[in-house]
Amino acid sequence: MYYLGPKGSFSHEVALRLEGDHVELPTISEIFESVSKGGVGIVPVENTLEGPVNETLDNLYTREDIFVNQRIDTKIDLVLASRYDVELPLVKRVYSHNHAIHEARNTLSKLGLSNFIPVNSTSKAAQLAAEDRESAAICSKFAANIYGLKVLRDNIQDGVNITRFLVISKQLTKAGEKTILLFTVPDTPGSLYRVLEKFYLHNVNLSMIYSRPVKVIPWNYYFYLEFDGDLVMAEKTGLLQELKNVTQQLKIKGTYTTLVT
């Protein structure tokens, strides 16, 4: 099981709920690269406060051979942590992942903290704070314990903070609760409407849709979409074929089940 490291990240906490060996990697893209060679990975995809994790969406779009098998939702409780010889008035720098910084920005501004340094993960932030006497980290209590930090402030997130994680592999699953599709449409009036209309006509609920730039072609976009139901149903009812008829590209990323741990 590949996860975003170093040890102590929220991805690590979620990975520990699943069986198997656990291997840390420094970036989400490297998790996808490793999974493309075999094995299973876990990646964050969406947060209730900060929205989609773009690096995950883009990798799902570009990597044809990787599919989604399960989803795990986990509540994110953030803490501000520092070395034991550091008090709040001495903190000049705050390390964390960019999402965590934004998830706690309002609370931290009330504490007079404004110098934020983005890093690849909350656990990397804890690791850096353990080495820097003028800093603190936005991280989990789990990470604070691993890196020998004390908690200066608890539950600093600005609202209900839940992150969705996806379990990914090279195995396409067709049965389950929800299905993920990625697609592009012609740059013409009504092209997106014709795609969404198919779900309405089949009485299928859409639970999520985002647009992201294709990157290789300026001002062109792909769409990330989740719908209720599985690929078995979509194939049987003809929905999948109808979607192929009204899209330029249609990438099937699989049906997942929500794992309760």
C-alpha positions as CSV (number, residue, x, y, z in Angstrom):
1,M,0.0,0.0,0.0
2,Y,1.7,3.2,-1.2
3,Y,0.8,6.4,0.7
4,L,1.9,10.1,0.8
5,G,4.7,10.3,3.4
6,P,6.6,10.7,5.4
7,K,5.2,8.7,8.3
8,G,2.5,10.5,10.3
9,S,0.5,11.9,7.4
10,F,-3.2,11.6,7.2
11,S,-2.7,9.3,4.3
12,H,-0.5,7.1,6.5
13,E,-3.2,7.0,9.2
14,V,-5.8,5.9,6.6
15,A,-3.3,3.3,5.1
16,L,-2.8,1.7,8.5
17,R,-6.5,0.8,8.5
18,L,-5.9,-1.4,5.5
19,E,-4.1,-4.7,5.4
20,G,-0.7,-5.2,3.7
21,D,2.7,-3.6,3.7
22,H,2.8,0.2,3.8
23,V,5.3,2.2,1.7
24,E,5.7,6.0,2.0
25,L,6.3,8.1,-1.1
26,P,7.0,11.9,-1.3
27,T,4.3,12.9,-3.8
28,I,0.9,11.8,-5.1
29,S,2.3,11.5,-8.6
30,E,4.9,9.1,-7.4
31,I,2.2,7.0,-5.9
32,F,0.5,6.8,-9.2
33,E,3.8,5.9,-10.9
34,S,4.4,3.1,-8.4
35,V,0.8,1.7,-8.7
36,S,1.2,1.7,-12.6
37,K,3.9,-0.9,-12.0
38,G,1.7,-3.0,-9.7
39,G,0.4,-2.8,-6.2
40,V,-2.2,-0.6,-4.5
41,G,-2.1,3.1,-3.4
42,I,-4.2,5.5,-1.4
43,V,-4.5,9.1,-2.4
44,P,-6.6,12.1,-1.2
45,V,-9.2,13.3,-3.7
46,E,-11.4,15.9,-2.0
47,N,-11.7,17.9,1.1
48,T,-14.9,19.5,2.5
49,L,-13.2,22.9,3.1
50,E,-10.7,23.1,0.2
51,G,-12.4,21.0,-2.6
52,P,-10.6,18.7,-5.0
53,V,-7.0,17.6,-4.9
54,N,-5.9,18.6,-8.4
55,E,-2.8,16.4,-8.5
56,T,-5.0,13.3,-7.9
57,L,-7.6,14.3,-10.6
58,D,-4.9,15.1,-13.1
59,N,-3.1,11.7,-12.6
60,L,-6.4,9.9,-12.9
61,Y,-6.9,11.7,-16.2
62,T,-3.5,11.0,-17.7
63,R,-2.9,7.5,-16.5
64,E,-5.2,5.2,-18.5
65,D,-4.2,2.0,-16.6
66,I,-5.1,3.1,-13.1
67,F,-8.6,2.6,-11.6
68,V,-10.5,3.4,-8.4
69,N,-11.7,0.5,-6.2
70,Q,-12.7,2.0,-2.8
71,R,-13.3,5.3,-1.0
72,I,-12.5,6.1,2.6
73,D,-13.8,9.3,4.3
74,T,-11.9,10.5,7.3
75,K,-12.4,13.4,9.7
76,I,-9.4,15.7,9.7
77,D,-8.5,17.2,13.1
78,L,-5.6,19.6,12.8
79,V,-3.3,20.8,15.5
80,L,-0.6,23.4,15.8
81,A,2.5,21.7,17.1
82,S,6.1,22.7,17.9
83,R,9.2,21.5,19.7
84,Y,8.9,21.3,23.5
85,D,11.3,24.2,23.9
86,V,9.1,26.5,21.7
87,E,6.1,28.6,22.9
88,L,3.6,30.3,20.7
89,P,5.1,33.8,20.9
90,L,8.4,32.4,19.5
91,V,6.8,30.9,16.4
92,K,7.9,32.8,13.2
93,R,7.2,30.1,10.6
94,V,4.4,27.6,10.2
95,Y,4.9,24.6,7.9
96,S,2.2,22.5,6.4
97,H,0.6,21.1,3.2
98,N,-1.1,23.9,1.3
99,H,-4.6,22.4,1.9
100,A,-4.1,22.3,5.6
101,I,-2.8,25.9,5.6
102,H,-6.1,27.0,4.0
103,E,-8.2,24.8,6.2
104,A,-6.9,26.6,9.3
105,R,-5.9,30.0,8.0
106,N,-8.7,32.0,9.8
107,T,-8.0,30.4,13.2
108,L,-4.2,30.9,12.8
109,S,-4.6,34.5,11.8
110,K,-6.4,35.2,15.1
111,L,-3.2,33.8,16.8
112,G,-1.1,36.3,14.9
113,L,0.4,33.8,12.6
114,S,0.8,34.7,8.9
115,N,4.1,33.3,7.6
116,F,3.1,29.9,6.1
117,I,5.5,27.7,4.3
118,P,3.8,25.0,2.1
119,V,5.4,21.5,2.0
120,N,4.4,18.2,0.4
121,S,2.5,16.8,3.5
122,T,1.5,17.6,7.0
123,S,3.9,14.9,8.3
124,K,6.8,16.6,6.4
125,A,5.7,19.8,8.2
126,A,6.0,18.0,11.5
127,Q,9.4,16.7,10.6
128,L,10.6,20.2,9.7
129,A,9.2,21.8,12.9
130,A,11.1,19.2,14.9
131,E,14.3,20.6,13.5
132,D,13.4,24.4,13.6
133,R,13.2,26.2,16.9
134,E,11.3,29.2,15.5
135,S,8.6,27.2,13.8
136,A,5.4,25.1,14.2
137,A,3.6,22.7,12.1
138,I,-0.1,22.2,11.1
139,C,-0.4,18.5,11.4
140,S,-2.2,15.6,13.2
141,K,-1.8,14.5,16.8
142,F,-0.5,11.3,15.2
143,A,2.3,13.2,13.4
144,A,3.1,15.3,16.5
145,N,3.6,12.2,18.6
146,I,5.8,10.6,16.0
147,Y,8.1,13.6,15.7
148,G,8.2,14.5,19.4
149,L,6.2,17.7,19.2
150,K,3.9,19.3,21.7
151,V,0.4,20.5,20.8
152,L,0.1,24.3,21.1
153,R,-3.5,24.5,19.9
154,D,-6.0,21.7,19.2
155,N,-8.7,21.4,16.5
156,I,-7.6,24.5,14.6
157,Q,-9.5,23.7,11.4
158,D,-12.0,26.4,10.4
159,G,-15.0,24.1,10.0
160,V,-16.2,20.6,9.5
161,N,-13.1,19.0,7.9
162,I,-13.4,15.7,6.1
163,T,-11.1,14.3,3.4
164,R,-12.0,11.6,0.9
165,F,-9.3,9.1,0.0
166,L,-9.3,6.8,-2.9
167,V,-7.8,3.3,-3.1
168,I,-6.3,2.9,-6.6
169,S,-4.9,-0.1,-8.5
170,K,-4.6,-1.5,-12.0
171,Q,-7.7,-3.5,-11.4
172,L,-11.0,-2.2,-12.9
173,T,-14.0,-2.9,-10.7
174,K,-17.5,-2.8,-12.3
175,A,-19.8,-3.5,-9.3
176,G,-20.3,-1.2,-6.3
177,E,-21.9,2.1,-5.2
178,K,-20.6,4.9,-7.3
179,T,-18.7,5.2,-10.6
180,I,-16.0,7.7,-11.8
181,L,-15.8,8.9,-15.4
182,L,-13.4,11.5,-16.9
183,F,-14.4,13.0,-20.3
184,T,-13.9,15.8,-22.8
185,V,-16.4,17.4,-25.1
186,P,-16.3,19.5,-28.2
187,D,-15.9,23.3,-27.7
188,T,-19.4,23.9,-29.1
189,P,-22.7,25.2,-27.6
190,G,-24.6,22.5,-25.7
191,S,-21.9,19.9,-25.7
192,L,-21.7,19.5,-21.9
193,Y,-25.5,19.7,-21.7
194,R,-25.8,16.7,-24.0
195,V,-23.6,14.6,-21.6
196,L,-25.5,15.7,-18.5
197,E,-28.9,15.1,-20.3
198,K,-28.1,11.4,-20.6
199,F,-28.0,11.0,-16.8
200,Y,-31.3,12.9,-16.5
201,L,-33.0,10.7,-19.1
202,H,-31.7,7.5,-17.3
203,N,-32.8,8.9,-13.9
204,V,-29.2,8.7,-12.6
205,N,-28.0,11.1,-9.9
206,L,-24.7,12.9,-10.3
207,S,-22.8,13.3,-6.9
208,M,-19.8,15.2,-8.1
209,I,-18.5,17.1,-11.2
210,Y,-15.4,19.2,-11.6
211,S,-13.6,20.7,-14.6
212,R,-9.8,20.9,-14.9
213,P,-7.5,22.2,-17.7
214,V,-6.1,19.6,-20.1
215,K,-2.8,21.5,-19.9
216,V,-1.4,20.3,-23.3
217,I,-4.0,22.4,-25.1
218,P,-4.6,25.9,-23.8
219,W,-8.2,26.7,-22.7
220,N,-9.4,23.1,-23.1
221,Y,-10.8,21.2,-20.2
222,Y,-11.7,17.7,-19.0
223,F,-14.4,16.9,-16.6
224,Y,-14.3,14.6,-13.5
225,L,-17.7,13.1,-12.8
226,E,-19.1,10.7,-10.2
227,F,-22.6,9.1,-10.5
228,D,-24.7,6.9,-8.3
229,G,-24.6,3.3,-9.5
230,D,-22.1,1.0,-11.1
231,L,-20.7,0.1,-14.5
232,V,-22.7,-3.1,-14.7
233,M,-25.9,-0.9,-14.6
234,A,-24.5,1.7,-17.0
235,E,-23.6,-1.0,-19.6
236,K,-26.8,-2.9,-19.2
237,T,-29.1,0.2,-19.6
238,G,-27.1,1.6,-22.6
239,L,-26.0,4.7,-20.6
240,L,-22.3,4.1,-21.2
241,Q,-22.7,3.7,-24.9
242,E,-24.8,6.9,-25.1
243,L,-22.1,8.8,-23.2
244,K,-19.5,7.6,-25.7
245,N,-21.6,9.0,-28.5
246,V,-21.6,12.5,-27.0
247,T,-18.0,12.8,-25.7
248,Q,-14.7,13.3,-27.4
249,Q,-12.9,11.2,-24.8
250,L,-14.5,9.0,-22.2
251,K,-12.2,7.5,-19.6
252,I,-13.8,4.9,-17.3
253,K,-12.1,4.9,-13.9
254,G,-14.1,2.2,-12.2
255,T,-16.9,1.7,-9.7
256,Y,-16.0,2.0,-6.0
257,T,-17.5,1.0,-2.6
258,T,-17.2,3.2,0.5
259,L,-15.1,1.4,3.1
260,V,-16.1,1.9,6.7
261,T,-13.2,1.4,9.1
